[in-house]
């Protein structure tokens, strides 16, 4: 159980970078005037999967920590990072769902969606850092 959370979140974070690359194609087309091919279905599928896995991992991580270690020190920092990520995940899912359900030419909603998700990936990298500290100091010790 203790290793399932970090492995699941690592895979989701790697997939998030793939989703970001797909979204970059849309950004270039909408905001930079470049002619691109945007893989809409792939972006939506992988984006939704990443958000769902991150949210499931949040729950699994909380259960694992509360059962084995308690919420203090680096665990508290890691938990706070997850709590900060949560509204960004909800915004990502909501804005993505709106754009997927009602496909039309937009400028601002995709920009908000993309900026939100860049912040989200930065937060995920912070989570990877604090998670690495937890793994090296507690799981491998």
Secondary structure, 3 states (H helix, E strand, C coil): CHHHHHHHHHHHHHHHHHHHHHHHHHHHHHHCCCCCCCCHHHHHHHHHHHHHHHHHHHHHHHHHHHHHCCCCCHHHHHHHHHHHHHHHHHHHHHHHHHHHHCCCCCCHHHHHHHHHHHHHHHHHHHHHHHHHHHHHHHHCC
